Amino acid sequence: MVNQFQSLKLRLLNVGYSKLDNHWDFDNVISPFTRLYLITKGNAQVYHNSRKFNLMPNHLYLIPSFTYSSYKCDVYHEQFYISFFEELGKSLSIYNFADFKYEVEANAFDKALFERLLHLNKNRTLINNSPEHYDNYETLSTFERKNQELSASAFMETQGILKILLSKFINYKVSLKPKVSKSFSKSVLYYISEHLSQPISVKEMAHFCDLSIDHFSRKFTKTFGVRPSKYVQQKRIERAILLITTTNYSLKKIATLIGYEDYNYFSRIFKKQLSATPSAFKTSQKAPKT
């Protein structure tokens, strides 16, 4: 499992320090990137993964990518924040392969890492802390350019700091191996990732893993907690969100790229998961924000 982490890529989006009041109040947020917070003063709340987290000073908080979450500050708090894309191998996620905690106690070194990252990336702060402002194409499409503008040493140091901070949330009390077998999990996730633009049937996945359909379905559901077809559907919609927010592709092209030749069917599946059609979601991401 440790060898698998060698392919981990982290790409910085934003880093900064904010003083926030009761305007920090957002519901049903889902983003294609990971968030990290270090709270320094005050209190606030974050809801995700069916849990409520009371944000406290001198604590670090992790919100994985593609996680529905809500944010609320009743009075006032101050935070360092980081957002970044993560990718493990070929379009996979580290959250598929390791168990994570979402809250850990911070120390002086952690604060120094946030301060250093901010010093290295002075032009990466958010002008507006509303997800409606920064979860959109105009904002997300500039991150690669800003990463490329870094010097080689600043880029490498940025990568190192991100990995150190993310490593603090890995749950060392449990095995990093998936619940069934590493080879099964790794193989089937790579297969799904590489074939999202094509039809993927349970029969094909079972054949790829050299298992019967029933055996494969039971093993997959036990490993990932969801049926194979449902998992593939979720991954396709996640890829669609990423493409909508980071490219200027047409919705029909995006539907094709994630394996939906029938755009109307794609639209229905998308709306079922996000309560908005792809067109409405794209408009909300790319409309000018005030």
N, C-alpha and C positions, 0 to 999 in steps of 0.2 A: 504493500500500500504506500509506503514511503517513496518508493521509486516512482509511483504514479504521480506524486506531487511535483516531481521534477519538471513536468510539462505545464505547471500552473502559470498562467499569465494574468497579471493585474494591470488594468489601465485606468489611471487616475482621471476622474471627471472634475471634482471640485474639492477644495479644502478651504476652511475659513473658521472664523470665530464670530458668534452672533450673540446679541443681547435681545431676548425675546420676551414678549408679554402675552396677553390673552388673545392677540391676533394669531398666535400660533395654534390654530384650531382647524384641523383638516381630517375628513373622513374618507374611508374607502380609497386609499392611495395604493396604487400598484406601479412599481417601476422596474425597468430591466436591469437595474444596477443595485449594488449593495450599499448600505449606509452604516457608518460608524459614528458614534457620538462619545465625547468625553464631557460630562457635566461638571461645571466648576462652581456655579452658584445657583440657588433657588431650587425649584421643583417643577416637574411636569409629568405627563403620563404618555405612554405609547402602548397601543394595543396591536398585537399580532400573534399568529399561531395560537389563537384561542386563549391568550394570556394578557394580563394587564401588568405593565412594568412601570413602577414609580421611579422616575428618573431622579437620581440623588447625586449630590456633589461627590467628586472623587470616585466615580464609577464609569465604566465603559459599557456601551450598549451596541449590539449588532442587530441589523435588520437585513436578512438575506434578500437577494434579488427575487423578483416576481412573488413577493409576499404581500398579501393584502394587509394594510395597516392603517391606523388612525392616530392622530397626534392632538394633544390638548395641553395647554398651559393656562392655569387659572389666574395666576398673578404675574410671575416673572421668573426667568431662569437664563443662565448663560451657558453656552456650549461651544466646544470645538466640534466641527463636523467634517466628515470625509465621505465622498461617494466615489465608487469605482466599479468598473466592469471586471468580472472574473471569468476565466475560461480554463478548463482543464482538458488538455488534449484537443480533440476535434469537436469543438462546440459543446462540450459537456460542462457540468458544473461541479465544483468541489462539494457542494451541498448534497450531491448524490452519493458521495463516497465517504464522508466523515460526519460524525455527530457533533453538533455545535451547541455551546451554551450561548445565551443571548445577553447575559449580564455578568461582568466580572469587576472586581475591585481594582481601581487604578492606583498607580504609584507615581513618584516624581519622574521616573524614567519615561513612563507613558506620556506624561504631559510634555516632556522634552521632545519626544518623537513627533507629537502633533505640532509643536512650535517649529521644529526643524522642517517638517514637511511644508508648513505654511511659508516658511522663509524661502524654501527652494522653489515654491510655486506661488509667487505673490499675485499672479494674475488669474487665480482660479477661484476666487471667492464669489459667492452668490450675491447678486444685486437685490434679489427678491427671494425670500424664503418660502414662498408658496409653491407647492408642487405643480400647480397650473402654470407657473412661470418657467420652472427649470425642467419639467418633464415634457419637453417638446423638441421638435426637430432642430429649430434654430439654435438652441442651446447645446444639445447633445452632439450635433454634427461638427462642432468646433473642437471637441476634446482631442482628437487625434492630431490636429494641427498644432495645438498647444503642447502636446507631448513631444512632437517632433522638433519643436523649437528649443527644447531643453538641451543643455550640453550633455555629453556622454556621461560625465560623472554625476550630474544632477539627476539624470534619468535613472541610472543604476541605483543611486541612493534612494530615490523616490520608490523604486520597486522594492528595495530592501526594507524600508520603513513600513510600507503597506503589508508586506508578508509578516513582519514581526508583529504588527498590531492584530492582523487576522489570526495568527497562530495562537494568540492568547485565548481565543474563544473555542478552540478545538477541545472537545470533552475527552481529556486524557484518562478519565476513569473508565471509559469503555473502549472496546477494540475499534480500531479504525477500519476494520474489515466490514463489508456489508453483511447483512444478517444471514445470508445463505452462503454463497461462495463468491469469492472475488472474481474468478474467471467468468462465471455466469453473468454477474452484474455488469462487469466491464464489457463483455462481449455484446450483450443485448443492448446496452446503452449506446455503444459505438454504432451498432447496426441501425438503431433508430435514428441517431444523429445523422448518419451518412445517407439515409434513405428518406428523409422528411419530404423531399420534393417528389417522391414517388408513392404509389399506393403501397401501404404496409398492412398486411393481414396477419392475424394471429397464427394462421397456418404457416406463413412464410417465416415468422419469427421462431416458431417452434421447430421448423425444419432447420433453420440456421443453427439453433442450439442443440440439434440432434435429439429432440424430445418429442413425445406425443403432444397433441394439442392440449389435452386435459392436464397432463403433468406440467407442461410449460405454463399454462394459465395459473395453476395453483402455486407454482414456485414463484412466478412473477408477482402475483398478488401478495404472497407472504413476504417477499423481499421489499416491495415498494409501497405496499398498502393501498394499491389501486389496481383495477383490472388493466390488462395490456392495452386494449383499445382506448380506454379513457386516458391512460398515460400518454399515448401517442397524440391524442387530441390536445391534451394540455401542453405538450411540448410544441405542437404546431402553433397554437395560439400565442405562446410565449415568444416563439420566433417571429410571429407576425407583429407583435408589439415592438420587438426590437427593431425590425425592419421599418415599421412606420415611424418610429421615433428617431432613427439614426440614418435613414436614407430618404431619397425623394422618389422612390419607385411608385408606380401606380398601384392601386389596390388590387387590380386584376393580376398584375405581375407578382405581387406579394402572395396572393392566393395560390398562384401556380408554383412559386418557389417553395411553398410549404406543403405541396401535394394536393391542393384542391383545384381541380380543373373546373368544377361547377362553382362559380362565384357566389351564387345565391345560397348554396349549401354552406360555403365558408362564412357568409354573412350571418346566417342563422346560428351557427356554432359559436361564432365570435360574440354575437349579442347575448347568447345564453350564458356565456362565461363572464362578460364584462358589463352586461346590461346596457350596451350601446352598440350600434352598428359600426362596422369598420369605418364607414364614411364619417359618421358623427365623431368617432374617436379621433380620426385623423384631423378633422376640423378643429377639435378642441386642443390638439397638440400644436397645430401650426398657425392657429389664429393669433394675431397680435395680442399680447397681454398688457394690461394697463395697471 
